[in-house]
Amino acid sequence: MINATELQLLKDALARLAEGYADLPDFKPEFDVPKAADVLDEVAARMQDNYPYYHPQYAGQMLKPPHPIARIGYAMSLWVNPNNHALDGGRASSAMEKECVVELGRMFGWDNPLAHLTGGGTMANLEALWVSGRLHPGRRIVASTQAHYTHSRITEVLGLPFTAVPVSNDGRMDLDALEVLLKNGDVGTVVATMGNTGLGAVDPLQAIVELQRDYEFRIHADAAYGGYFVLADELRNETRAAYEQLTAVDSIVIDPHKHGLQPYGCGSVLFKDPSVGALYKHDSPFTYFSSAELHLGEISLECSRPGASAVALWATQQLLPLVPGGEFAAILDDCLIAAGQFWSRLRDSSNFVPLMTPELDIVVYAVKAPDSSKASDRARQVFAAAAERNLHLALIELPIELVQEYAPGIRADSETVTCLRSVLMKPEHLGWLETIVDVLETSADAAR
Ligand SMILES: *Cc1c(COP(=O)(O)O)cnc(C)c1O
């Protein structure tokens, strides 16, 4: 887990950073070092009460470890601790943030978006829907029933009406149901989820864009999870077609702290039309007098934000540029391949039934059982048995009709079924697939 190379890189970078401040009289922060050592010992012991999120045998929730360069860049910047709210608080890191979001926009074919980093996808979606509400006051926001639950809550905060659109059996937004809502005439914004959190299904964006010929509405793409897959090679054709339409939407949310190898606290929002920046206008009496250049706080709902996030992301994007065919894209392709192989292995298993073939890198699977309540019990038993063997999975509660579509052998005696879910988002997951399947099958046999 601890890597001497990483510590050396951090030391070298800190030494280089200090050169820039060598003219200042030196001082050292005063604190009780032995006591701090005791406290840190306790903290480290308490931190052991976590699942090993960084390890390839953690194949459960959406948790991807930051790249070493992101960890080191982030840590190094803490010795300066810049604040990207205003240029006075974070000159260098604000410049890095502006460069980073240009690169993010380029992935979607955007030249000049209004964009900035946020604390995460929730804040980023809040800003996107806030802009929607400012441009279409009182008009309805719609998102699929598999969209992130944050959308219904955010619209509550914003005081905008919200309707959930049903999904078809593949987990994507149902277009007929969407058109019924559009016919009512009060929809201001359709949220297309580019990789929903539960199933990794991608809403059919190409068809949603086509509906703009007959109805007038904005499109916001929640690509918090799946946005980076626009760079991947291994997408199915219809998924690729949906991603290709991202250039046509009005706003995009993408979380570098999901698939972008960043520590938590790094989301982003991008608006295709930079003139929406005028909506953020406010007169802070104290922050913006240092230059005529853009302070990121002028186009962000959040005020203080960690410059460290921009430093970490900038470093990562230098090492692993966001280009098709590059090393970063290859990591995403490996995740897609791992998910596809995992799905096939489950299809051939005597213990499991996989649900829909994965569009991205999320695989959802039921445990074989005569009825739905037993399938749910067994899923929880396998979850526990696997954890005992250091394989960590996740659980998801799904409507029985959806599960029966793929597992007709499971009789319905409950409205929902607990299934297992594995997000194979780590660069190492493809190489570890055999081990993961072996431990999973052993655990299922033991749980029987
Ligand atoms: C994770 C996620 C969010 C919420 O983002 P946070 O970074 O957790 O605040 C929103 N939408 C989708 C599709 C997500 O996967």
The ligand as an SDF file (V2000), in Angstrom:
LIG
                    3D

 15 15  0  0  0  0  0  0  0  0999 V2000
  -22.2630   10.2110   -8.5640 C   0  0  0  0  0  0  0  0  0  0  0  0
  -23.3290   10.7750   -9.4220 C   0  0  0  0  0  0  0  0  0  0  0  0
  -23.9570   11.9840   -9.1030 C   0  0  0  0  0  0  0  0  0  0  0  0
  -23.6720   12.7220   -7.8380 C   0  0  0  0  0  0  0  0  0  0  0  0
  -22.3830   13.2010   -7.8340 O   0  0  0  0  0  0  0  0  0  0  0  0
  -21.5250   13.3940   -6.4780 P   0  0  0  0  0  0  0  0  0  0  0  0
  -20.1830   13.6620   -7.0090 O   0  0  0  0  0  0  0  0  0  0  0  0
  -21.6460   12.1200   -5.7020 O   0  0  0  0  0  0  0  0  0  0  0  0
  -22.1210   14.5550   -5.7510 O   0  0  0  0  0  0  0  0  0  0  0  0
  -24.8970   12.4760   -9.9840 C   0  0  0  0  0  0  0  0  0  0  0  0
  -25.2220   11.8020  -11.1040 N   0  0  0  0  0  0  0  0  0  0  0  0
  -24.6590   10.6300  -11.4400 C   0  0  0  0  0  0  0  0  0  0  0  0
  -25.0600    9.9360  -12.6870 C   0  0  0  0  0  0  0  0  0  0  0  0
  -23.6920   10.0730  -10.6070 C   0  0  0  0  0  0  0  0  0  0  0  0
  -23.1350    8.8840  -10.9190 O   0  0  0  0  0  0  0  0  0  0  0  0
  1  2  1  0
  2  3  1  0
  2 14  2  0
  3  4  1  0
  3 10  2  0
  4  5  1  0
  5  6  1  0
  6  7  2  0
  6  8  1  0
  6  9  1  0
 10 11  1  0
 11 12  2  0
 12 13  1  0
 12 14  1  0
 14 15  1  0
M  END
$$$$
